[in-house]
């Protein structure tokens, strides 16, 4: 990551983009240095509220190879999306989201979640931006909103937790699956089966840090430096060399977000 404000590293021969993380302004510089040493050449830090989205944009402004999204997570849907659209004009904002439905916790009423999700799908269409989706225990309802509103040309299901059937439904709608450290968990049979069944050119990799650290770091705070472990797990399930996963996910991520990384 070149530039006066950017960490410099490069000990790993493989190159990765962490396409979904939540950088903390207090620790971002040190985490980005560690990430660079692990071959991570760019990160997408993802907004979940208006305040968090503003922080993400600020971080992207400070670090050349950090990009931001702006959106409202379903947990905060009751707060609405006022202020989000204004952030989309920033040159380092590369997507809308994360947006979607979470029927596991139901922190916001389901009808409100569905309305706010639909409004953010509309934002992605209006601004010709990718859409980053969070869905938990709401597959049918998520697909229903997308089918009514129209699936944006660049759509990704972040932290994919479904199985082969859900993966097929996502890909049939032209979407990508973003695979997190869950793929390394011993109980994640469905996720591994989905990875094995999905074309490699429809897969991206992420950490969702500070959450969901992959094995052998499970139970500790996650960070972008660990995204290569996710890529290695994807390679194992696909039966291909990890270098191919690195190359394909790098290419797909750059095309998806419209970014270029040297």
C-alpha positions in Angstrom: 0.0 0.0 0.0 1.9 3.0 -1.3 1.6 6.5 -0.1 2.6 8.7 2.8 -0.3 7.6 4.9 -0.2 4.0 3.9 1.3 1.0 5.5 4.1 -0.6 3.5 4.7 -4.4 3.5 4.6 -7.3 1.2 6.1 -10.4 2.9 3.4 -12.7 1.4 3.9 -13.8 -2.2 0.1 -13.9 -2.6 -2.1 -10.8 -3.1 -5.6 -10.4 -1.6 -8.3 -7.8 -1.3 -10.4 -8.0 1.9 -13.7 -7.1 0.3 -15.6 -6.7 3.6 -14.2 -5.5 6.9 -15.0 -3.0 9.6 -11.9 -1.0 10.4 -11.7 0.8 13.7 -10.2 4.3 13.3 -8.2 3.7 16.5 -6.4 0.5 15.2 -6.7 0.9 11.4 -3.1 2.0 10.8 -1.5 -0.9 12.7 -4.0 -3.4 11.2 -3.3 -2.2 7.7 0.4 -2.6 8.3 -0.1 -6.2 9.3 -2.4 -6.7 6.4 0.1 -5.4 3.9 2.7 -7.8 5.3 0.2 -10.6 4.7 -0.2 -9.6 1.1 -3.5 -7.7 1.5 -3.3 -4.9 -1.1 -6.7 -3.3 -0.5 -9.6 -3.3 2.0 -13.3 -2.4 1.7 -14.4 -1.0 5.1 -18.1 -1.3 5.3 -20.7 1.1 6.8 -23.6 -0.2 9.0 -25.1 3.1 10.2 -24.8 6.7 9.1 -22.2 7.4 11.8 -20.2 4.3 10.9 -20.5 5.1 7.2 -19.1 8.6 7.8 -16.2 7.0 9.7 -15.6 4.5 6.9 -15.4 7.4 4.3 -13.0 9.2 6.6 -10.7 6.2 6.7 -10.9 5.7 3.0 -9.9 9.3 2.6 -6.8 8.8 4.8 -5.5 5.5 3.2 -5.0 5.2 -0.5 -6.0 1.5 -0.7 -8.9 1.6 1.6 -12.3 2.0 0.1 -15.7 2.6 1.8 -19.3 1.6 1.6 -22.3 3.6 2.9 -25.4 1.9 4.2 -27.6 0.9 7.0 -27.5 -2.6 8.5 -30.9 -4.2 9.2 -30.2 -4.0 12.9 -30.5 -0.2 12.6 -33.2 -0.1 10.0 -35.5 1.8 12.4 -33.2 4.8 12.2 -33.8 5.1 8.5 -31.3 5.9 5.8 -31.3 9.7 5.9 -27.8 11.0 5.1 -26.6 7.9 3.3 -27.3 9.0 -0.2 -25.2 12.2 0.2 -22.1 10.0 1.1 -22.4 8.0 -2.2 -21.0 10.9 -4.2 -17.6 10.6 -2.4 -15.0 9.2 -4.8 -13.8 6.5 -2.4 -17.3 5.2 -1.7 -17.7 2.1 -3.9 -20.9 0.5 -2.8 -24.2 0.7 -1.0 -24.5 -1.4 2.1 -24.4 -3.4 4.0 -28.1 -3.6 3.7 -30.6 -6.5 3.9 -32.6 -8.5 6.4 -31.8 -10.1 9.7 -34.6 -12.2 11.1 -32.4 -13.9 13.7 -32.2 -10.9 16.1 -35.1 -8.8 14.8 -33.6 -5.6 16.3 -35.8 -3.7 13.9 -39.3 -4.7 12.9 -39.4 -6.9 9.9 -41.6 -4.7 7.8 -39.2 -1.8 8.5 -36.2 -3.9 7.6 -37.8 -4.8 4.3 -38.7 -1.2 3.5 -35.2 0.1 4.3 -33.6 -2.7 2.3 -35.8 -1.9 -0.7 -34.8 1.8 -0.4 -31.1 0.9 -0.4 -31.6 -1.4 -3.4 -33.1 1.7 -5.1 -30.1 3.7 -4.1 -27.7 1.2 -5.7 -29.8 1.4 -9.0 -30.0 5.2 -9.0 -26.2 5.7 -8.4 -25.1 2.6 -10.5 -23.2 1.2 -7.5 -22.7 -2.3 -6.2 -25.0 -3.6 -3.4 -23.6 -5.4 -0.4 -26.2 -7.6 1.2 -26.5 -9.0 4.7 -29.1 -11.7 5.1 -29.7 -14.0 8.1 -32.6 -16.4 8.4 -34.4 -14.5 5.7 -33.4 -16.0 2.4 -36.9 -16.1 0.8 -37.7 -12.6 2.0 -34.4 -11.3 0.7 -34.9 -12.8 -2.7 -38.5 -11.5 -2.7 -37.3 -7.9 -2.2 -34.6 -8.2 -4.9 -37.1 -9.8 -7.4 -39.5 -6.9 -6.9 -36.9 -4.1 -6.9 -34.5 -5.6 -9.4 -31.1 -7.0 -8.6 -28.4 -4.4 -9.2 -25.9 -5.4 -11.8 -23.2 -5.8 -9.1 -24.6 -7.5 -6.0 -22.8 -9.5 -3.4 -24.1 -11.6 -0.5 -21.6 -10.8 2.2 -20.6 -13.5 4.8 -22.5 -16.1 2.8 -24.0 -18.6 5.3 -26.3 -20.6 3.0 -25.9 -24.0 1.3 -25.7 -25.1 -2.3 -29.4 -24.2 -2.9 -29.1 -20.7 -1.7 -25.8 -20.3 -3.6 -27.5 -21.4 -6.8 -30.3 -18.9 -6.2 -27.9 -16.1 -5.7 -25.8 -16.9 -8.8 -29.0 -17.3 -10.8 -29.7 -13.7 -10.0 -26.2 -12.6 -11.1 -24.9 -12.1 -7.6 -21.5 -12.9 -6.0 -20.9 -14.8 -2.8 -18.4 -13.4 -0.4 -16.9 -16.1 1.8 -15.8 -15.4 5.3 -13.9 -17.2 8.0 -17.0 -19.3 8.6 -15.8 -21.6 5.8 -13.0 -22.8 8.2 -15.4 -23.7 11.1 -15.8 -27.4 11.6 -19.6 -27.1 11.6 -19.9 -25.2 8.4 -20.7 -28.1 6.1 -23.3 -26.2 4.1 -21.0 -23.3 3.4 -18.2 -25.5 2.2 -20.6 -27.4 0.0 -21.8 -24.1 -1.5 -18.2 -23.0 -2.1 -17.5 -26.3 -3.9 -20.5 -26.0 -6.1 -20.1 -22.3 -7.0 -18.0 -21.2 -9.9 -14.8 -19.6 -8.7 -15.5 -16.4 -10.7 -18.5 -15.9 -8.5 -16.7 -16.0 -5.2 -15.0 -13.2 -3.3 -13.2 -13.4 0.1 -13.6 -11.3 3.2 -12.8 -11.2 6.9 -15.8 -9.3 8.3 -13.3 -8.3 10.9 -13.3 -7.8 13.8 -15.8 -10.7 13.7 -15.6 -14.3 12.6 -11.8 -14.9 12.8 -10.9 -18.0 10.8 -9.3 -21.1 12.3 -6.7 -21.1 13.9 -7.6 -17.6 15.2 -11.2 -18.4 16.0 -12.4 -16.8 19.3 -10.1 -13.8 18.9 -10.6 -10.5 17.2 -10.3 -10.8 13.5 -8.4 -8.5 11.2 -7.8 -8.1 7.4 -4.4 -9.9 7.6 -6.3 -13.1 8.0 -8.2 -13.0 4.7 -5.6 -15.3 3.1 -6.7 -18.1 5.4 -10.2 -17.7 3.9 -8.7 -17.9 0.4 -6.8 -21.0 1.3 -10.0 -22.7 2.6 -11.8 -21.8 -0.6 -8.9 -23.3 -2.6 -9.2 -26.5 -0.6 -12.9 -26.8 -1.3 -12.5 -26.0 -5.0 -9.5 -28.4 -5.4 -7.3 -25.7 -6.9 -4.1 -24.0 -6.0 -4.4 -21.0 -3.6 -2.6 -18.9 -6.2 -5.5 -19.3 -8.5 -8.0 -18.2 -5.8 -5.8 -15.2 -5.1 -5.7 -14.2 -8.7 -9.4 -14.8 -9.5 -10.7 -13.1 -6.4 -8.4 -10.1 -6.9 -9.6 -9.7 -10.4 -13.3 -10.2 -9.6 -13.2 -7.8 -6.6 -11.5 -5.0 -8.6 -14.1 -5.4 -11.4 -17.0 -5.6 -8.9 -16.1 -2.4 -7.1 -14.6 -0.6 -10.0 -11.2 -0.2 -8.4 -7.7 -0.6 -9.6 -4.9 -1.9 -7.3 -1.3 -1.7 -8.5 
